[in-house]
Amino acid sequence: MSKVVVISGASSGIGAATARVLAKAGHRVFLGARRVDRLAALAEETGGGYRELDVTSRASFQSFVDAAVERYGQVDVLVNNAGVMPLSLMDSLKVDEWDRMVDVNIKGVLNGIAAVLPRFTGGGHVVNVASIGAHMVMPTAAVYCATKYAVWAISEGLRQERDDLRVTVISPGVTESELADTITEDYAADLMADFRKGALPASAIGEAITYAVAQPAEVDVNEVVVRPTSQR
């Protein structure tokens, strides 16, 4: 059954790969991100629509979802994928980067949920992209992991509130993306460069999301953790 799927952070990485996999599976995708030039190219490739999206703005997210409904007449699935990961030691006091992670990784997810819930009457599916950082904490990743645990907690609470709403948390392990490009601390960047060896292609996460989306209405895939085989 073809579904209308709105995707945040769709200009690269997991978001772009998910759009391609979903479109190939016959779903209709609507893409959102700040880099509109990339969205335009991906929309042409996938046959979908797009709109500029700042997930930290509730109004921007609402306009994004409204535009998807205007194009397709409905929204069936939200993929809350946008995220940032400027890792650093707590002692470095990069508080502006802490704020950015909270604004994008937590508030961005909440803004997406707020935008789609009124559209999800009698059904709907929220897919929140968390991280293995929702399940483990490493040096330099304290704030990032805290935001991803929050995504897990928000998802689990939402799941329990409505019998007609499916909620899925996707927790990727090391995956090819631009996330590490936001790291400004050399020590953290060096750790991440070593950690990211053997990363999964972003399409692997897209396949996991597509699997969850494809299940019948009575089947709710609550959580999927996807790691490279070699990652411990």
Number of C-alpha atoms within 10 A of each C-alpha: 9 13 20 22 25 28 27 28 24 30 25 21 21 26 26 25 21 26 32 22 20 24 21 12 16 13 22 21 26 29 30 30 23 16 16 17 12 15 25 18 13 22 22 11 12 22 14 24 20 25 23 19 25 20 30 21 16 19 13 19 27 19 16 27 25 18 17 24 17 11 14 16 10 17 24 19 22 25 28 27 26 29 23 20 22 22 29 24 15 14 7 9 10 15 11 9 20 19 12 17 24 21 19 22 27 22 19 24 29 20 20 28 23 14 21 22 15 8 16 17 10 9 15 19 24 27 26 26 27 30 25 18 20 19 14 12 15 9 12 21 19 17 24 26 23 20 26 25 21 18 24 23 14 17 25 16 12 15 19 11 9 12 10 16 20 24 25 24 26 25 23 23 21 21 23 19 15 12 16 17 11 13 18 14 15 11 13 18 19 11 13 16 10 9 12 15 14 14 17 19 16 20 20 20 27 21 17 19 25 19 13 22 29 16 12 9 13 10 11 17 17 15 19 17 15 18 19 16 10 8 12 6
